[in-house]
Amino acid sequence: MISKLSKYSVKESIFQDFYECRLKTFALFQNMDEATFCSQPHPDFSPVGWHLGHIAYIESLWLLERCAGSPCLFPQYSKLFAADGLPKSERVKLPNLEEIRYYLDTVREKVLEYLEVIDIEQQERLWRFLIQHESQHCEISSFVLELVKSQESRGAIHVRIFPPLSELAFKSQECRILPLEMIKIPAGEFEQGSDSIKALDNERFAHRVYLDTYLIDRYPVTCEQYRVFMEAGGYQNSRWWSQSGWQWLQTELVTQPLYWCDDAYGGKLRSWDNHPVCGVSWYEAEAYSRFVGKRLPTEAEWEKAVSWDSQVNRHRTYPWGDEKLTTQHCNYDRLIGKTMPVNAYPAGQSAYGLHDTLGNVWEWTASWFHGYNGFQSYPYTGYSQVYFGDKHRVLKGGSWATPPWILRSSFRNWYHPGVRQIFAGFRCASD
């Protein structure tokens, strides 16, 4: 296949991305038992097996049925794997892993045959979208698997949020507490969003935004810093919480982040203190920010501090520039499997000097999820537009489980402010 497509650089690029993305998808499901495959550990999230089947369903729907005009290859799956087909609670009755693997392989074979004959210039955006769609469902599957593990232990989640110390021996900075350092971002315009062929509909269009001077944390909030809030009774004092946040807390009755653990270091510096806090809701992030006399950054403030290069007056694809993402820049793609210290990747810092903005943990912002001026739905209204309004907060940056195809400064994630199952943390800002 590659030899046939080699003279078409766009087709070859898409073929390689489809191939590599699918390898990563299958690696996530390797040797998975049926109970895990079909388990629904939280009512708001479908079983990982459903996500795997949904990937094939969407690929078939858009490329084979709507673009190629072919009949549906597996009509028996149309209701089961459509996003609006069944309630999440009814998605646990699934074909086994082998059957769904056959579903994916059969669809993919036809898709690659179709790739050989199409005019890719007319469809490139759709193919790029589908790679990212698969990537997003793989990340959801990653945190659903963490929830399954917690249920199996029949207790609170006490996951190890750091790799073995032997893996960190080369990180000389990790054993010192970081200062509460903030960076001053001067007033002025910057370019928000993206017009790239890879940009999803909610990232478009690139536009100029003026911001007054503000301060933003150099690093995400660490576990050591968040522990101060916990030990000061932050979860018991309504003073730090918004009205809606306090109501959420009285319902959820939580006293620590979801992915929190303590290790026995006798009160000394713990090996995970410089890791970002992970598994907090927007309400928890907001309460901590108030506790330290700060606030959450707006989406625009976060993106300017991360992506704008004022020296050349241009937007960067990544905080460090436009050079390809590597393991020297950030913690992503499940390559390590958990969080890393927030200062572990100096090569990944932004032009303004922010660290750890891509990968490791998603970062909550103060902004509601809305479309930019000139927004146009793609490839269907239900992808982004139905979520606009004052119900979902924007997250930026990606996590340790985020595949490379959705890691960039302009990418926007969104969740209800009460969700804490995602691999999310935050950093603070102030005026």
C-alpha positions in Angstrom: 0.0 0.0 0.0 2.7 2.5 0.9 4.5 1.9 -2.4 1.4 2.6 -4.3 0.8 5.8 -2.5 4.4 7.1 -2.2 4.0 9.6 -4.9 1.1 11.2 -3.1 2.6 12.8 0.0 -0.8 13.6 1.5 -2.2 10.2 1.0 1.0 8.6 2.3 0.9 10.8 5.4 -2.7 9.9 6.0 -2.0 6.2 5.5 0.9 6.3 8.0 -1.2 8.1 10.6 -4.1 5.7 10.2 -1.7 2.8 10.5 0.1 4.1 13.6 -3.1 5.3 15.3 -4.7 1.9 14.9 -1.6 0.1 16.3 -1.9 2.3 19.4 -5.6 1.6 19.6 -5.1 -2.2 19.5 -2.3 -2.0 22.0 -4.7 -0.5 24.5 -7.0 -3.5 24.2 -4.3 -6.2 24.1 -5.0 -9.2 26.4 -8.1 -7.5 27.8 -10.6 -9.8 29.5 -14.3 -9.7 28.7 -15.4 -8.3 32.0 -13.1 -5.3 31.6 -14.1 -4.9 27.9 -17.8 -4.7 28.8 -17.6 -2.9 32.2 -19.3 0.4 32.8 -17.6 1.8 35.9 -19.4 5.1 35.7 -22.9 6.0 34.3 -21.6 8.9 32.3 -19.1 6.8 30.3 -19.6 3.9 28.0 -17.6 0.6 28.3 -14.2 0.6 26.5 -15.6 -2.1 24.2 -18.2 0.3 23.0 -15.6 3.0 22.2 -13.7 0.4 20.1 -16.8 -0.5 18.1 -17.8 3.2 17.7 -14.5 3.9 16.0 -15.2 1.4 13.3 -18.8 2.6 13.0 -17.9 6.2 12.4 -15.1 5.3 9.9 -17.5 3.2 7.9 -20.3 5.8 8.1 -18.3 8.7 6.8 -15.9 7.2 4.4 -17.6 4.1 3.0 -21.3 5.0 3.2 -21.4 8.7 2.8 -18.3 9.4 0.7 -17.9 6.1 -1.3 -21.7 5.4 -1.5 -21.2 1.8 -0.4 -23.9 -0.1 1.6 -23.3 -0.5 5.3 -21.1 -3.6 5.9 -22.4 -4.4 9.3 -26.0 -3.1 9.6 -26.5 -5.1 12.8 -24.1 -2.7 14.6 -25.7 0.6 13.5 -27.8 1.1 16.5 -25.4 -0.3 19.0 -22.4 1.8 18.1 -24.1 5.1 17.0 -23.6 7.9 19.5 -27.3 8.4 19.6 -28.3 4.8 19.2 -28.7 3.4 22.8 -28.4 4.9 26.3 -25.0 4.4 27.9 -26.5 1.9 30.4 -27.5 -0.4 27.5 -24.1 -0.5 25.9 -22.7 -3.2 28.1 -24.1 -6.0 25.9 -21.4 -6.1 23.4 -19.9 -8.5 20.9 -16.6 -9.9 22.2 -13.2 -8.4 21.4 -12.5 -10.8 18.6 -15.7 -9.9 16.8 -15.2 -6.2 17.2 -11.6 -6.5 16.0 -12.9 -8.2 12.9 -15.4 -5.3 12.4 -12.5 -2.8 12.6 -10.2 -4.8 10.3 -12.9 -5.3 7.7 -13.9 -1.7 7.6 -10.3 -0.6 7.5 -9.4 -2.8 4.6 -12.2 -1.2 2.5 -11.2 2.3 3.7 -7.6 1.8 2.5 -8.9 0.5 -0.9 -11.0 3.7 -1.1 -8.0 5.9 -0.2 -6.1 4.6 -3.3 -8.7 6.0 -5.7 -10.0 9.3 -4.2 -9.0 12.9 -4.8 -7.6 13.5 -1.4 -7.6 17.2 -1.7 -11.4 17.1 -1.6 -11.5 14.9 1.5 -8.3 15.5 3.5 -10.0 17.4 6.3 -12.4 14.5 6.9 -9.6 11.9 7.0 -7.7 14.1 9.5 -10.8 14.4 11.6 -11.3 10.6 11.7 -7.7 10.1 13.0 -8.4 12.6 15.8 -11.8 11.0 16.5 -10.2 7.6 17.1 -7.5 9.3 19.3 -10.1 11.0 21.4 -12.0 7.7 22.0 -8.7 6.0 22.9 -8.0 8.6 25.6 -11.5 8.2 27.0 -10.9 4.5 27.1 -7.7 5.1 29.1 -9.5 6.8 32.0 -12.4 4.4 31.9 -9.9 1.6 32.4 -8.6 3.5 35.5 -12.1 3.6 36.8 -12.5 -0.2 36.2 -9.3 -0.8 38.2 -10.7 1.2 41.1 -13.9 -0.8 41.1 -12.0 -4.0 41.1 -10.1 -2.9 44.3 -13.5 -2.1 45.9 -12.4 1.1 47.5 -11.2 4.6 46.8 -8.9 5.2 43.9 -5.3 5.1 45.1 -3.4 4.9 41.9 0.3 5.3 41.7 0.6 8.5 39.8 4.4 8.2 39.2 6.5 5.6 37.5 9.2 3.6 39.4 11.9 5.8 40.7 14.4 4.0 38.5 12.6 5.5 35.5 13.1 9.0 36.9 16.7 8.8 37.8 17.7 11.1 35.0 15.3 13.8 36.2 17.6 15.7 38.5 15.1 18.5 39.2 12.4 16.3 40.6 13.5 16.2 44.2 13.1 19.9 45.1 9.9 21.8 45.8 9.1 24.3 43.1 8.6 28.0 43.9 5.1 29.5 43.4 6.4 31.3 40.4 4.2 33.4 38.1 5.0 34.8 34.7 3.9 38.2 33.5 2.2 38.2 30.1 2.2 41.8 28.7 -0.8 43.4 27.2 -1.4 43.1 23.5 -2.9 41.1 20.7 -2.3 37.5 19.9 -3.7 34.9 17.4 -6.1 32.4 18.9 -7.4 29.3 17.2 -6.2 27.7 14.0 -6.9 27.5 10.3 -4.9 24.3 9.8 -6.4 21.5 7.8 -6.1 19.4 11.0 -8.0 22.0 13.1 -11.4 20.8 14.3 -14.4 22.9 13.8 -14.4 24.4 17.3 -10.7 25.6 16.8 -11.6 27.6 13.7 -11.1 30.3 12.7 -7.8 31.9 13.7 -8.6 35.3 15.0 -6.9 38.2 16.8 -7.6 38.8 20.5 -6.5 41.6 22.7 -5.7 40.8 26.4 -4.6 43.1 29.2 -1.5 42.3 31.2 -1.9 39.3 33.5 0.1 36.8 35.5 0.0 33.0 35.1 1.7 30.1 36.9 4.9 28.8 35.3 3.9 25.3 36.3 0.6 23.4 36.8 -0.5 23.2 40.5 1.5 20.3 42.0 0.3 17.7 44.5 2.5 19.3 47.2 0.8 22.6 46.7 -2.7 21.1 46.6 -2.0 19.2 49.8 -1.8 22.5 51.6 -5.3 23.3 50.5 -6.5 19.8 51.7 -4.7 20.0 55.1 -6.1 23.5 55.7 -9.6 22.1 55.5 -10.3 23.3 52.0 -12.9 20.6 51.3 -14.7 21.5 54.6 -14.8 25.3 54.2 -17.5 26.9 52.0 -15.5 30.1 51.9 -13.4 28.9 49.0 -16.2 27.5 46.9 -18.7 29.1 44.6 -22.3 28.4 45.3 -22.6 25.8 42.6 -19.3 24.3 43.6 -20.3 23.9 47.2 -23.6 22.3 46.1 -21.6 19.9 44.0 -19.4 19.1 46.9 -22.3 18.4 49.2 -23.6 15.8 46.7 -20.3 14.2 45.8 -18.8 14.2 49.4 -15.2 14.1 48.1 -12.2 15.0 50.2 -9.3 14.7 47.7 -8.7 14.5 44.0 -9.8 11.3 42.3 -6.3 10.1 41.3 -4.7 10.9 44.7 -2.3 8.8 46.6 0.1 9.2 49.6 3.3 7.3 50.1 5.1 6.8 53.4 8.0 9.2 53.5 7.7 10.2 57.1 6.6 13.7 56.4 9.6 14.3 54.1 9.4 15.3 50.4 7.3 12.6 48.7 8.4 11.3 45.4 5.3 12.5 43.7 5.1 16.0 45.2 6.2 17.7 42.0 3.7 15.9 39.9 0.6 17.8 38.8 -2.5 17.2 40.8 -4.7 15.0 38.7 -8.4 14.0 38.7 -9.9 17.3 39.9 -13.2 18.8 38.8 -13.4 22.4 37.7 -15.1 23.2 41.0 -12.1 21.9 42.9 -9.7 23.8 40.7 -11.7 27.0 41.3 -11.8 26.5 45.0 -8.0 26.0 45.2 -7.5 29.1 43.1 -9.5 31.2 45.5 -7.7 29.7 48.5 -4.4 31.0 47.2 -5.8 34.3 46.2 -5.8 33.7 42.4 -8.2 32.5 39.8 -8.3 30.2 36.8 -7.0 31.6 33.5 -9.4 32.2 30.7 -8.9 30.0 27.6 -7.5 33.0 25.7 -5.0 33.7 28.5 -3.9 30.1 28.6 -3.5 30.0 24.8 -1.6 33.2 24.6 0.9 32.2 27.3 1.4 28.8 25.7 1.4 29.5 21.9 2.3 33.1 21.2 5.8 34.1 20.2 5.9 37.9 20.6 9.4 38.2 19.2 8.2 37.2 15.7 4.5 38.0 16.3 3.2 34.6 15.4 1.3 31.6 16.8 3.2 28.4 17.5 1.7 24.9 16.8 3.3 23.7 20.0 4.6 25.7 22.9 8.2 25.1 21.7 7.6 25.9 18.1 6.5 24.0 15.0 9.1 21.2 15.2 7.6 17.7 15.6 6.4 16.6 19.0 8.9 14.2 20.7 9.3 12.5 24.1 11.8 15.3 25.0 9.0 17.8 24.9 6.2 16.3 27.1 4.6 13.3 28.6 1.9 11.9 26.2 0.5 8.9 24.4 0.6 6.5 27.4 4.3 6.1 26.7 5.1 6.3 30.5 1.7 5.5 31.7 1.2 8.0 34.5 2.1 11.7 35.3 5.6 13.0 35.5 7.1 16.0 37.5 5.9 19.3 36.1 9.5 20.5 35.5 10.7 17.3 33.8 10.5 18.6 30.2 12.4 22.0 29.9 12.6 21.5 26.1 8.8 21.8 26.0 8.4 25.3 27.5 6.7 28.1 25.7 8.2 31.4 24.4 7.0 33.1 27.6 8.6 30.3 29.8 5.6 28.2 30.8 6.4 24.5 31.5 4.3 21.4 31.1 1.5 22.9 29.1 1.1 19.9 26.7 0.6 16.4 28.0 0.7 15.2 31.7 -2.7 16.6 32.7 -5.4 18.5 30.9 -5.8 22.0 32.4 -9.2 23.6 33.3 -9.8 27.1 32.2 -12.4 29.7 33.4 -14.1 29.8 30.0 -17.3 28.2 28.9 -17.2 26.3 25.6 -18.5 28.5 22.8 -17.8 28.7 19.1 -15.5 31.4 17.7 -16.9 34.0 15.4 -17.6 32.5 12.0 -18.0 29.0 13.4 -19.1 26.3 10.9 -20.0 22.8 12.0 -17.9 20.0 10.6 -18.4 17.2 9.8 -21.8 17.3 11.6 -23.6 19.6 14.0 -23.4 17.1 16.9 -19.6 17.1 17.1 -19.1 20.5 18.8 -22.1 22.9 18.4 -24.6 21.0 20.6 -22.2 21.4 23.5 -21.9 25.2 23.2 -23.3 27.3 26.0 -22.8 27.6 29.8 -22.7 24.0 30.6 -19.2 22.8 29.7 -15.8 24.4 30.6 -12.9 24.4 28.3 -9.8 22.3 29.0 -6.5 22.8 27.3 -3.2 21.0 26.8 -3.7 17.2 26.8 -2.7 14.5 29.3 -0.2 11.6 29.6 -2.7 9.5 27.7 -3.4 11.9 24.8 -2.3 10.6 21.4 -0.1 12.9 19.3 -2.8 13.7 16.8 -4.7 15.8 19.2 -1.8 17.5 21.0 -1.4 21.1 20.0 -1.8 24.6 21.5 -5.1 25.4 19.8 -6.9 22.1 20.6 -10.0 22.5 22.8 -11.5 19.9 25.1 -14.7 20.4 27.1 -16.4 18.8 30.0 -19.1 19.6 32.6 -17.4 21.4 35.6 -18.3 18.5 37.9 -16.5 15.8 36.0 -13.3 14.6 37.7 -12.7 11.2 35.9 -10.6 12.8 33.2 -6.9 13.2 33.7 -7.3 16.9 34.6 -5.4 19.4 36.7 -4.9 23.2 36.3 -2.7 26.2 36.8 -3.7 29.6 38.2 -3.7 33.2 37.0 -4.1 36.6 38.4 -4.5 40.2 37.3 
